[in-house]
Amino acid sequence: MPHLLAVSSYLDRYAKIKARPVCDYCGVHAQIRTQIQTNEDLFNAIFSDIISLQIAQGDEVMNIAVVGTGIIGVRHLQAIEQSKDFTLCAVCDVNVAAAETCAQKYGVPCFTDYKDIPFKTNVEAVILNLPHWLHCEAAIFFLEHGIHVLVEKPMANTKSECERMICASARSGKKLAVGHVQRFFQANRYVKKVVQEKSLGDLCMISEIRTIDYFAPNRPKWFLDKSLSGGGIVMNYGAHVLDKVFYVTDSRPVSIFATGGNIANDATIEGHSQFIMKLDNGTSVSVSFCGYYNSGYETVYYFTGGALKVVNGVNLFSRANAGWNEIPSSQPDNQLLLQLNEFHNMIVGASSEIATADYSADIIAAIEEIYAQSETD
Ligand SMILES: NC(=O)c1ccc[n+]([C@@H]2O[C@H](COP(=O)([O-])OP(=O)(O)OC[C@H]3O[C@@H](n4cnc5c(N)ncnc54)[C@H](O)[C@@H]3O)[C@@H](O)[C@H]2O)c1
């Protein structure tokens, strides 16, 4: 860290420590206060040690705003409430009632135009929970105003939008992460470990069959308009499946065959889709989506020495020869809180497991290919 940046960063953190009389690290903070106030020379001598100590303890409480207080936005607000790394400083939604309800609940200012946030708050990071078509422009706006961005999945509607977002992050030096949460689900972490350790042999195939009533009346209407959502079940749930496959296998597709359509209504998005991918590690993946009714979903991982099955993203089973045996697992953690922890790690330059912008752009590239194939079938 350059010296001047380190000084201003330290002073900023010190001001925050002074503003927080009681916290988990108050013993450390009291020690720092005494050192600084009683001995200026000592301060200079130990300056870099204090910075390292604070970074090591993750002690950089940052002001974060939430833009979009719909279905997932309110869950992010709950995660922020439990976070030691972030303090909520603002909420925003064009739906005034939704924004005001959240603002009152958490005691923070309420906005209906996200462009006011950088000028009227001391925001340092933002979570964007917006309709897909707004991800690119909102992310670029905040990055260009010096604010770190966690944007919900899918990263954007097109590869070119992803590239513009990546450039904005590089230009501003601010971090851009994407809310691909599959890596924070215990079942997926378990499968990844089995793949890496080869405890069931080599992974050869993955198969996912997912049904959901995609056209249910309670789904926000923008999801059903391709010009706003970028697509239907593939854009929305395909983003999760591709994330899971990329994460578990640490591989990317080298070829994709896809077909799909909508035979049930006149929405502009697809209601069903099937795609088969070959990954660069040789694994083949087949995915079948039916968006006309809901009976859950399951993912099966076929190895040379057995198989693993994950039902509805949570319940894990294994088999070698005879029937499936349930593997007891708990789902103790709030995935959005785990993701928030990793967003903080990314911002402070620590090792982070959050989905990067480059990774997430690969998912959009695969979705574009699936749609391109489906249109020509
Ligand atoms: N990670 C997950 O598991 C998960 C789950 C659900 C949704 N998502 C993603 O989160 C995003 C939001 O989805 P949702 O289900 O919460 O949708 P939603 O429609 O419930 O919420 C979107 C909110 O954005 C608000 N909004 C629209 N335009 C705005 C603007 N210009 N400024 C401020 N607010 C605006 C809407 O009023 C609405 O409240 C999508 O990208 C979706 O794919 C992720």
The ligand as a Tripos MOL2 file, in Angstrom:
@<TRIPOS>MOLECULE
LIG
   44    48     1     0     0
SMALL
NO_CHARGES

@<TRIPOS>ATOM
      1 N1        -28.9120  -15.1090   -5.3700 N.am      1 LIG1
      2 C1        -30.1440  -15.5690   -5.3650 C.2       1 LIG1
      3 O1        -30.4270  -16.6640   -4.8900 O.2       1 LIG1
      4 C2        -31.2290  -14.6990   -5.9460 C.ar      1 LIG1
      5 C3        -32.5460  -14.9160   -5.5820 C.ar      1 LIG1
      6 C4        -33.5030  -14.0590   -6.1000 C.ar      1 LIG1
      7 C5        -33.1410  -13.0490   -6.9970 C.ar      1 LIG1
      8 N2        -31.8370  -12.9050   -7.3500 N.ar      1 LIG1
      9 C6        -31.4310  -11.8530   -8.2760 C.3       1 LIG1
     10 O2        -31.5870  -10.6030   -7.5970 O.3       1 LIG1
     11 C7        -32.0040   -9.5950   -8.5130 C.3       1 LIG1
     12 C8        -33.3300   -9.0130   -8.0470 C.3       1 LIG1
     13 O3        -34.2950  -10.0450   -8.0570 O.3       1 LIG1
     14 P1        -35.5890  -10.0010   -7.1110 P.3       1 LIG1
     15 O4        -36.1590  -11.3700   -7.1700 O.co2     1 LIG1
     16 O5        -35.2520   -9.4290   -5.8050 O.co2     1 LIG1
     17 O6        -36.5080   -9.0110   -7.9600 O.3       1 LIG1
     18 P2        -37.6070   -8.0020   -7.4110 P.3       1 LIG1
     19 O7        -38.3820   -7.5470   -8.5790 O.co2     1 LIG1
     20 O8        -38.3280   -8.5920   -6.2500 O.co2     1 LIG1
     21 O9        -36.7070   -6.8010   -6.8450 O.3       1 LIG1
     22 C9        -36.1450   -5.8160   -7.6810 C.3       1 LIG1
     23 C10       -36.3830   -4.4760   -6.9990 C.3       1 LIG1
     24 O10       -35.7100   -3.4610   -7.7390 O.3       1 LIG1
     25 C11       -36.5340   -2.3130   -7.7170 C.3       1 LIG1
     26 N3        -36.1440   -1.4160   -8.8010 N.ar      1 LIG1
     27 C12       -36.4350   -1.4850  -10.1210 C.ar      1 LIG1
     28 N4        -35.8480   -0.4730  -10.7890 N.ar      1 LIG1
     29 C13       -35.1460    0.2410   -9.8620 C.ar      1 LIG1
     30 C14       -34.3200    1.3870   -9.9260 C.ar      1 LIG1
     31 N5        -34.0730    2.0330  -11.0890 N.pl3     1 LIG1
     32 N6        -33.7840    1.8730   -8.7870 N.ar      1 LIG1
     33 C15       -34.0220    1.2680   -7.5980 C.ar      1 LIG1
     34 N7        -34.8060    0.1630   -7.4760 N.ar      1 LIG1
     35 C16       -35.3440   -0.3460   -8.5920 C.ar      1 LIG1
     36 C17       -37.9490   -2.8620   -7.8590 C.3       1 LIG1
     37 O11       -38.9310   -1.9240   -7.4540 O.3       1 LIG1
     38 C18       -37.8680   -4.0980   -6.9740 C.3       1 LIG1
     39 O12       -38.2660   -3.8130   -5.6360 O.3       1 LIG1
     40 C19       -32.0350  -10.2790   -9.8660 C.3       1 LIG1
     41 O13       -30.7870  -10.1140  -10.4660 O.3       1 LIG1
     42 C20       -32.2700  -11.7300   -9.5370 C.3       1 LIG1
     43 O14       -31.8330  -12.6380  -10.5460 O.3       1 LIG1
     44 C21       -30.8830  -13.6920   -6.8200 C.ar      1 LIG1
@<TRIPOS>BOND
     1     1     2 1
     2     2     3 2
     3     2     4 1
     4     4     5 ar
     5     4    44 ar
     6     5     6 ar
     7     6     7 ar
     8     7     8 ar
     9     8     9 1
    10     8    44 ar
    11     9    10 1
    12     9    42 1
    13    10    11 1
    14    11    12 1
    15    11    40 1
    16    12    13 1
    17    13    14 1
    18    14    15 2
    19    14    16 1
    20    14    17 1
    21    17    18 1
    22    18    19 2
    23    18    20 1
    24    18    21 1
    25    21    22 1
    26    22    23 1
    27    23    24 1
    28    23    38 1
    29    24    25 1
    30    25    26 1
    31    25    36 1
    32    26    27 ar
    33    26    35 ar
    34    27    28 ar
    35    28    29 ar
    36    29    30 ar
    37    29    35 ar
    38    30    31 1
    39    30    32 ar
    40    32    33 ar
    41    33    34 ar
    42    34    35 ar
    43    36    37 1
    44    36    38 1
    45    38    39 1
    46    40    41 1
    47    40    42 1
    48    42    43 1
@<TRIPOS>SUBSTRUCTURE
     1 LIG1         1 GROUP 0 **** ****
